C-alpha cells in the first residue's frame, strides 16, 4: 500500500456522519487504503455582560477521542487487517479540515449529509459545499439514505470543455475491475467545443474504464441545469460524478458552481472531482 493511499473521513458524530464513516471504511477496505477519521472541536467564544471567556476544548477533545477509539474497535471487527487512524483537532471547522486534507493528500475525502427539506434545503450540506473548490482531493458526499457502496450505474456530468479524463482516476479506484455502466451526460446548445472534443473524450473514457461499459449521452437544451436535473432524476444513478473548478476568492464572485447545485437536487451519492 502506498504511504499516501488514504481515505479521509470527516466525523461530527451525527447519524449522517456515522453512516458515511461506514461507507468510508468499506471503501478503504475494498481498495487497500488506510482510513483516517478526523473530528474538529470548533473554536467558540463565550461572553457575558462583564467578562469574555475563551473556551477550553480539552474536555471535549478527550470525550471525542474516547468515542473515536470505541468506533474504530467496532469498524475493525468486520474488516480484519484494515489500518485505521484518527485525530481530534481544535480550530475553525472548514479551514482546519481543508488544511488537514492538504497535509495528508488522500486520494478521496468522505463527508456525510442528511436529507433536508424546506428552508433547511437551501443550505443543504453546508460543510461539503463550502469545501468544494477549497480542497484538491476528490470529495465523496454520502446522503443519509445511502447504506452501501452499490456502484452499478454511474453518471458523469461532462461539460464538453476538454477531452481529458484524468480527473476520473478516483472513480477508477472506486470501481477497480467491477462491472458498471458509466454514462457521461452533456447538455449543450450547438457548442463547437463539445463537438470538437466528444470523439476524443469517448475514446479516453473507454480506455480508462476498459473493464466497464461507457457511453456519452448528449442533450440539446438552453437551460443546462434544468435539463441535467431532469436527466439525473430519470436515470437515478448509484453515483453522480461532477467536476469542480478551482476558483480564487475574486472568481468565486462571478462563477456559479454547478457541483453545488447538483448536491441540492440529487438523492444519489456525489463524487466531486477536480
C-alpha positions in Angstrom: 0.0 0.0 0.0 1.3 3.4 -0.9 2.0 5.7 2.1 -0.5 8.3 0.9 -3.2 5.9 -0.1 -5.6 7.3 2.4 -9.3 7.5 2.6 -10.1 10.7 4.7 -13.4 10.8 6.6 -14.7 13.8 8.4 -16.7 12.9 11.5 -19.0 15.1 13.6 -20.8 12.1 15.4 -24.1 12.8 13.8 -26.1 9.9 12.4 -25.4 11.0 8.8 -21.7 11.2 9.6 -21.6 7.8 11.2 -23.3 6.3 8.1 -20.6 8.0 5.9 -17.9 6.6 8.1 -19.2 3.1 7.5 -19.1 3.6 3.7 -15.6 5.2 4.0 -14.4 2.1 5.9 -15.9 -0.2 3.2 -14.1 1.9 0.5 -10.8 1.8 2.4 -11.1 -2.0 3.0 -12.0 -2.6 -0.7 -9.1 -0.5 -2.1 -6.4 -1.5 0.5 -6.3 2.1 1.8 -5.7 3.4 5.3 -8.8 5.0 6.8 -8.1 8.4 8.6 -11.0 9.7 10.7 -11.0 13.3 11.6 -13.0 15.3 14.1 -12.8 19.1 14.7 -13.8 20.6 18.0 -14.9 24.0 16.7 -13.5 27.2 18.1 -16.0 29.3 20.0 -16.0 32.3 22.4 -18.5 32.8 25.2 -19.2 36.3 26.6 -21.4 37.8 29.3 -22.0 41.5 30.2 -18.8 41.9 32.1 -16.2 39.3 31.1 -15.0 37.4 28.0 -14.3 33.7 28.4 -12.2 31.8 26.0 -13.5 28.2 25.5 -11.2 25.4 26.7 -11.5 22.5 24.4 -9.6 19.9 26.4 -12.6 18.1 27.9 -14.4 17.9 24.5 -11.2 16.6 22.8 -10.9 13.8 25.4 -14.6 12.8 25.0 -14.3 12.8 21.2 -11.1 10.8 21.3 -12.8 8.2 23.6 -15.7 7.9 21.2 -13.3 7.6 18.2 -11.5 4.6 19.9 -14.8 2.8 20.5 -15.9 3.4 17.0 -12.6 2.2 15.5 -12.8 -1.0 17.5 -16.3 -1.6 16.0 -15.1 -0.9 12.5 -12.2 -3.3 12.7 -14.3 -6.3 13.8 -15.8 -6.7 10.3 -12.8 -5.5 8.4 -9.8 -7.5 9.6 -6.4 -6.1 8.9 -7.6 -2.7 7.8 -5.4 0.2 9.1 -7.4 3.0 10.8 -6.1 6.2 12.4 -7.9 9.1 13.9 -7.2 12.6 15.1 -9.3 15.1 17.1 -8.3 18.7 16.4 -9.3 22.1 17.6 -10.0 25.2 15.4 -12.3 26.8 12.9 -14.1 24.0 11.2 -13.7 24.5 7.4 -10.1 25.8 7.4 -9.0 23.1 9.8 -10.5 20.3 7.7 -9.1 21.8 4.5 -5.6 22.1 6.0 -5.6 18.5 7.2 -6.7 17.2 3.8 -3.9 19.2 2.1 -1.4 17.8 4.6 -2.5 14.2 4.2 -3.2 14.3 0.4 -5.8 11.5 0.5 -6.9 10.0 -2.8 -10.5 10.6 -1.6 -12.3 12.5 1.2 -15.6 11.4 2.5 -18.3 13.5 4.2 -21.9 12.7 5.1 -25.0 14.8 4.8 -28.6 14.3 5.9 -31.7 14.8 3.8 -33.1 18.3 4.3 -36.4 19.9 3.4 -37.9 23.4 3.2 -35.6 26.3 4.2 -33.0 23.9 5.5 -32.6 22.6 2.0 -31.3 26.0 0.9 -28.2 25.4 3.0 -28.0 21.7 2.3 -24.6 20.2 3.0 -23.1 23.4 4.4 -19.7 21.8 5.2 -19.4 19.8 2.0 -20.5 22.7 -0.2 -18.0 25.0 1.5 -15.2 22.6 0.9 -15.9 22.4 -2.8 -13.1 24.3 -4.6 -11.1 24.6 -1.4 -9.5 21.1 -1.5 -7.7 19.3 -4.2 -8.9 15.9 -3.0 -11.9 14.3 -4.7 -14.8 14.7 -2.4 -17.3 11.8 -1.9 -20.6 13.2 -0.4 -22.8 10.5 1.1 -26.5 11.1 1.7 -28.0 9.7 4.9 -30.1 7.2 2.9 -27.1 5.5 1.3 -26.3 2.4 3.2 -24.0 0.5 0.8 -21.4 1.1 -2.0 -23.6 -0.2 -4.8 -21.9 1.2 -8.0 -23.7 -0.4 -11.0 -24.6 2.7 -12.8 -22.6 6.0 -12.7 -23.5 9.3 -14.3 -20.8 11.8 -15.1 -21.6 15.5 -15.8 -19.2 16.2 -18.7 -19.1 19.9 -19.6 -17.5 19.4 -23.0 -14.7 21.9 -22.5 -12.0 19.3 -22.6 -11.5 15.8 -23.8 -9.4 15.0 -20.7 -10.4 12.1 -18.4 -7.6 12.1 -15.9 -9.8 13.7 -13.3 -11.8 10.5 -13.0 -8.9 8.5 -11.5 -10.6 8.4 -8.2 -13.7 6.8 -9.8 -11.4 4.2 -11.4 -10.0 3.4 -8.0 -13.5 3.1 -6.5 -14.7 0.7 -9.3 -11.5 -1.3 -9.7 -12.5 -4.1 -12.1 -16.1 -4.2 -11.0 -18.8 -4.3 -13.7 -20.5 -1.0 -14.1 -22.1 1.3 -16.7 -20.7 4.8 -16.9 -22.8 7.3 -18.7 -21.3 10.7 -19.4 -24.0 13.4 -19.8 -23.5 16.6 -21.7 -26.2 19.3 -22.0 -25.4 22.0 -24.7 -26.8 24.1 -27.4 -24.8 23.8 -30.6 -21.5 24.1 -28.7 -18.5 23.8 -31.0 -16.1 22.8 -28.2 -18.4 19.9 -27.3 -18.5 18.6 -30.9 -14.7 19.1 -31.2 -13.9 17.1 -28.0 -16.7 14.5 -28.0 -14.8 11.9 -30.0 -11.6 12.0 -28.1 -13.4 12.1 -24.8 -15.4 8.9 -25.6 -12.1 7.2 -26.6 -10.4 8.3 -23.4 -13.3 7.3 -21.2 -13.4 3.8 -22.9 -9.6 3.4 -22.5 -9.6 4.4 -18.8 -12.6 2.2 -17.9 -11.8 -0.8 -20.1 -13.5 -3.1 -17.6 -16.7 -1.1 -17.6 -19.3 -0.1 -20.2 -19.1 3.6 -21.2 -21.3 5.9 -23.2 -21.9 9.5 -23.9 -25.4 10.9 -23.8 -25.8 14.4 -25.4 -28.8 16.5 -24.7 -29.8 19.7 -26.5 -31.0 22.4 -24.2 -30.7 26.1 -23.4 -31.1 25.7 -19.7 -28.3 23.3 -18.8 -29.1 23.0 -15.1 -32.8 22.1 -15.7 -32.1 19.6 -18.5 -29.4 17.9 -16.5 -31.5 17.7 -13.4 -34.3 16.0 -15.4 -31.8 13.5 -16.9 -30.4 12.6 -13.5 -33.8 12.2 -11.9 -34.9 9.9 -14.7 -31.7 7.9 -14.6 -31.4 7.6 -10.8 -27.7 6.6 -10.9 -25.9 4.9 -8.0 -23.3 7.6 -8.1 -23.2 11.1 -9.7 -19.8 12.5 -10.6 -19.3 16.2 -11.2 -16.3 18.4 -11.8 -15.4 21.3 -9.6 -13.1 24.1 -10.9 -10.7 25.8 -8.5 -11.6 29.5 -8.3 -9.9 32.2 -6.2 -11.9 34.5 -4.0 -12.5 37.0 -6.8 -13.5 34.4 -9.3 -16.0 32.9 -6.9 -18.0 36.1 -7.1 -18.7 35.6 -10.8 -18.7 31.8 -11.3 -21.7 29.7 -10.3 -20.7 26.2 -9.1 -22.6 23.5 -10.9 -21.3 21.0 -8.4 -23.1 22.8 -5.5 -26.3 22.9 -7.5 -26.1 19.2 -8.1 -25.9 18.5 -4.4 -29.3 20.2 -3.9 -31.4 18.1 -6.2 -29.9 14.6 -6.3 -30.6 11.8 -3.9 -27.6 9.9 -5.1 -24.1 9.9 -3.6 -22.0 12.5 -5.3 -18.3 12.3 -6.2 -16.8 15.8 -6.8 -13.6 15.6 -8.8 -11.1 18.3 -9.6 
